[in-house]
């Protein structure tokens, strides 16, 4: 983590939570619009809003492809009013604070909406003939949870269950949820048994799959770390027509060594930290990572 590095302490140069706050605000705004349409404009207006934004096999058949994303901004306004939204918002906030500095804004949003879309697709295929409607951001949350677990499997997570704090190890929590969702998908969505909670288990599994795919095919390949498994090599049929990336020119980065002045060293580290905030660790070149490692030692000695 950046906070573990001696040269990254102090006030941040750029906010790393703006995308997270915007996403949370969008979920709250979507819920407020739902309440306005359903309870102030009447059920007819509420039904029109649901038809426009809710995901269903019928909406996809009618060409409303945007519902693969828009459904995530709607939440239950019935008996579970607020609880559905609060649960998703709580997990988005917790996981977003951990993952956003690692991924950067663009990759974080890509993972979120990728989880939402893949979760929606898996649910739609499962319910293609039986019908139904899907709302809620749980698939995106599951994508974040899966990636977080892949990166930090032994991290201890404290959550509230009926307002009682309970601590889980991330890998066991995610494994338990995956087993529950698999069983729920088979029993309640495939076999048609009555579900007491009405969870969209297939959408949860689709979100988890998106998080795992991102970890295996993007995160591991972009962030070389000797403590993690070697990066995966794409199958030949995927990389056949992709030209090999040219190595960066040797003079593209200023040399940073023991003879560099503190001001020059700090300026270069600030530039690299800004790049991490904008694009994530995966965007760094090997030379930039070496500079960070050397800078840590140099600045530690000078302190």
Beta strands, then each sheet from edge to edge (+ up, - down):
strand 1: 156-161
strand 2: 164-169
sheet 1: 1+ 2-
end
